[in-house]
Amino acid sequence: MIVIGKKIEEGAIAFLNKEYLYLGIWSTCFAIVLGFTVDNLEMQNKDHPTNFPFTATSFLIGSFTSIVAGYIGMRVAVYTNNRVTFSCATDENVGFNVAFRGGQVLGFVLVGVALLMLMLIIIIFKGSWFDG
């Protein structure tokens, strides 16, 4: 079971590395498009110009948050998978509890990371958008 668990973990990490390569390329290209369209219009606005590409930056931070959440989620899922398999072999009620708790950890961590990043974006952008 340990050998199979290691192989699953290696496969999951290899998958994430390849996925994040493509996600990084796509996110960078789309952030450039956002910068030249939406942010450029906002920065050239004569009434209330902005001095920073807020939309493209928010998109890149969201992409990075997605990468972190996906990595944490995959690690927790693979870690929990081995324990659930072992627990179900001994007692299926224990296996259910291990799986349920692994899902709870995964859900709370992902929501927590997302809320943390959203609050940081709001605080930083609010501080740089307004004069005081």
Secondary structure, DSSP 8 states (H G I E B T S, - for coil): -HHHHHHHHHHHHHHHHHHHHHHHHHHHHHHHHHIIIIIHHHHT-SSS--SS-HHHHHHHHHHHHHHHHHHHHHHHHHHHHHHHHHHHHH-HHHHHHHHHHHHHHHHHHHHHHHHHHHHHHHHHHHHHHS--
